Amino acid sequence: MSALVFEARWHRIQRSREQGFEELSDFLGRYASLGPLVRCGLLRRREDWSEFQRYHGYIPTEKGEEYLLYIPEKELVLVRPGKSAPLFLALKNDPAPKAVFKETYAEPTRAQFDVAEEMRTNAGRDMWRLLRADQLKQYLLMGFLDFRSFTKRTGLGDGTLLRLGLCKARAERGNDHGFTMELTKEGSKYFTLLDQVELLLVKPGMELPLFEQCDPEKSAYWCAVP
C-alpha cells in the first residue's frame, strides 16, 4: 500500500511541476525548517495524525493558501505558480527568526478543536460564550495554541508567567469578562491576548520557545533534538 501511495504521489508531483507548481520541500530545500512558515501564520499543525502525512503534519492556513495548495488525498503541499518569489519575501517577515523550532514537537490539534466545539455546545444562548468558542476555533485555524493546552502539556501556568514577568496582574478588569492579567513587552513575544473573550493564546510556532523560557531544564531535550 505504501508503495502505491508513494508512486501516486510522485506522479502527481510530476504533473504539478509541468503546470508550474513547486513542491514545498523543493522550495525550502532539503534541510530547511518549517519554522518561518509556521511563525508567519502560513502553516498550522493538522488535527489528526496520518501514516502517510508529509511536512510533519503541517498544512496551510487560510492565509497560507494565497501561496500554497494542499492536496489532502496525496498529502502534498505545493507552492502555487508564480508565488515562489512572493512567498520568499513573505518569509522575510518572520517575527522571531532565531526562535527554536522543532517540527516534531507540535502535537495534532484535534483535542484543541474538540474543546472549542464543546465550549460552543455548552454555551446555550450565552452570546459571550458562543463568541469565545468561535474565536478560539478561528485562532486555532490560524495556528495559535490555547495557553490552557500548553499548561496541560507542560504543567506551567499563570504563576510561572507572573514570576518571569511575561504577564502582570491587573488592578481592575476592563470589562466583566476581562482577563485578570495583561501582557508585558516580553510576554507579547509569545502571546496574543483576546481580552474581550478572556483567551490567552500562544503565537504560532512559539510553543517551544515559551517552554524554553519558562523551564530551560525540562525543555532541553526538545531544544537539543536535531
C-alpha positions in Angstrom: 0.0 0.0 0.0 2.7 2.5 0.9 4.5 1.8 -2.4 1.3 2.6 -4.3 0.8 5.8 -2.3 4.4 6.9 -3.0 4.0 6.2 -6.7 0.7 8.1 -7.0 2.2 11.0 -5.1 5.3 11.0 -7.3 3.2 11.1 -10.5 1.1 14.0 -9.1 4.3 15.9 -8.3 5.5 15.4 -11.8 2.2 16.6 -13.3 2.1 19.6 -10.9 5.6 20.6 -12.0 4.5 20.7 -15.6 1.7 23.0 -14.5 4.1 25.4 -12.8 3.7 24.2 -9.2 6.7 23.5 -6.9 6.6 21.1 -4.0 7.1 22.9 -0.7 10.1 20.7 0.3 11.8 21.6 -3.1 11.1 25.3 -2.4 12.6 25.2 1.1 15.5 22.9 0.5 16.1 19.5 1.9 17.2 20.5 5.4 15.3 23.8 5.8 13.0 24.3 8.8 9.2 24.9 8.6 9.6 27.4 11.4 9.4 30.6 9.4 6.2 29.4 7.6 4.6 28.5 10.9 5.6 31.7 12.7 4.4 33.7 9.7 1.0 32.0 10.1 1.2 30.2 6.8 1.2 26.6 8.1 -0.5 25.0 11.1 -0.5 21.6 12.7 -3.3 19.4 11.4 -6.0 17.9 13.6 -5.1 14.2 13.2 -2.0 12.1 12.6 -1.8 10.2 9.3 0.7 7.4 8.5 1.2 9.0 5.0 1.5 12.6 6.1 4.4 14.8 5.0 5.8 18.0 6.4 5.4 16.6 9.9 1.7 17.0 9.7 1.7 20.8 8.9 -0.9 22.1 6.4 -1.6 25.6 5.0 -3.7 28.0 7.0 -6.2 30.2 5.1 -3.5 32.9 5.0 -1.1 30.4 3.6 -3.4 29.3 0.8 -2.5 32.5 -1.0 0.8 30.9 -1.7 0.3 27.2 -1.1 -2.0 24.4 -2.4 -2.8 21.5 -0.2 -3.8 18.2 -1.8 -5.2 16.0 1.1 -5.5 12.8 -0.9 -1.9 12.9 -1.9 -0.6 14.6 1.3 1.1 17.2 -0.8 1.7 20.9 -0.2 2.7 22.8 -3.4 3.8 26.3 -4.0 1.4 27.9 -6.5 2.6 29.0 -9.9 4.2 32.5 -9.7 4.1 32.5 -5.9 7.7 31.4 -5.1 9.1 34.9 -5.1 6.2 36.5 -3.1 6.4 33.6 -0.6 10.2 34.1 -0.2 9.5 37.8 0.5 6.7 37.0 2.9 9.1 34.8 5.0 11.3 37.8 5.5 8.6 38.9 7.9 9.4 36.1 10.3 8.6 37.7 13.7 11.2 35.5 15.6 13.8 34.2 13.1 16.1 33.0 15.9 13.5 31.1 17.8 14.0 27.4 18.4 11.6 25.3 16.3 11.3 21.5 16.1 8.7 20.2 13.7 8.3 17.0 15.8 7.4 18.9 19.0 3.9 20.1 18.0 1.0 17.6 18.6 -2.0 17.0 16.4 -4.6 19.7 17.3 -7.8 17.6 17.4 -8.1 17.8 21.2 -8.0 21.6 21.0 -10.7 21.8 18.3 -12.8 19.4 20.4 -12.5 21.8 23.4 -13.7 24.7 21.2 -16.7 22.6 20.0 -17.5 21.5 23.5 -17.4 25.2 24.6 -19.9 26.1 21.8 -22.2 23.2 22.7 -22.3 24.1 26.3 -22.8 27.8 25.6 -26.5 27.6 25.1 -27.8 31.1 24.3 -25.0 32.9 26.0 -23.6 35.1 23.2 -20.4 35.8 25.0 -19.6 32.1 25.4 -20.6 31.5 21.8 -18.3 34.2 20.7 -15.5 32.9 22.9 -15.8 29.4 21.4 -15.9 30.7 17.8 -12.9 33.0 18.4 -10.9 30.0 19.8 -11.7 27.9 16.8 -10.8 30.8 14.4 -7.4 31.3 16.0 -6.7 27.6 16.2 -7.2 27.5 12.4 -4.6 30.3 12.2 -2.0 28.2 14.1 -2.4 29.6 17.6 -2.4 27.5 20.8 -4.7 28.0 23.7 -2.5 28.6 26.8 -4.6 26.0 28.7 -3.3 23.3 26.3 0.3 24.5 27.0 -0.3 24.3 30.7 -1.8 20.8 30.4 1.2 19.6 28.5 4.0 21.3 30.5 2.5 21.9 33.9 3.4 25.6 33.6 0.6 28.0 34.4 -0.2 31.6 35.3 2.1 31.7 38.3 5.1 31.0 36.0 4.2 33.8 33.7 3.9 36.3 36.5 7.1 35.1 38.1 9.1 35.5 34.8 7.5 38.9 34.0 5.7 37.7 30.9 2.4 38.9 32.4 1.5 41.2 35.2 -1.7 41.4 37.4 -4.3 44.0 36.5 -5.5 46.4 39.1 -9.0 46.0 37.7 -10.7 44.4 34.7 -11.7 46.5 31.7 -15.0 44.6 31.5 -16.9 41.8 33.2 -15.1 39.1 31.3 -11.7 40.7 31.0 -8.6 38.8 31.6 -7.1 39.1 35.1 -3.6 39.7 33.7 -2.1 41.8 31.0 0.9 41.1 28.8 4.3 42.7 29.3 6.5 43.7 26.4 8.4 40.4 26.9 5.2 38.4 27.1 4.0 39.9 23.8 6.7 38.0 22.0 5.0 34.7 22.9 1.3 35.6 23.3 -1.8 37.2 21.9 -4.4 38.2 24.4 -8.0 38.3 23.3 -9.2 40.3 26.4 -12.9 40.6 25.3 -13.3 36.8 25.3 -10.8 36.0 28.0 -8.4 33.9 25.9 -4.6 33.8 26.2 -3.1 32.3 23.1 0.4 31.2 22.3 1.5 32.6 18.9 2.1 30.3 16.0 5.5 28.5 16.3 6.2 29.9 19.8 5.2 27.0 22.0 8.7 25.5 22.3 10.4 28.9 22.7 7.9 29.6 25.5 8.6 26.3 27.1 12.4 27.0 26.9 11.8 30.4 28.5 9.7 29.0 31.3 11.6 25.8 32.1 15.0 25.5 30.4 15.8 22.2 32.1 12.6 20.4 31.1 12.7 21.8 27.6 16.3 21.0 27.0 15.6 17.6 25.5 13.4 19.0 22.8 15.6 22.0 22.1 18.6 19.7 21.6 16.8 17.3 19.2 18.2 17.6 15.7 
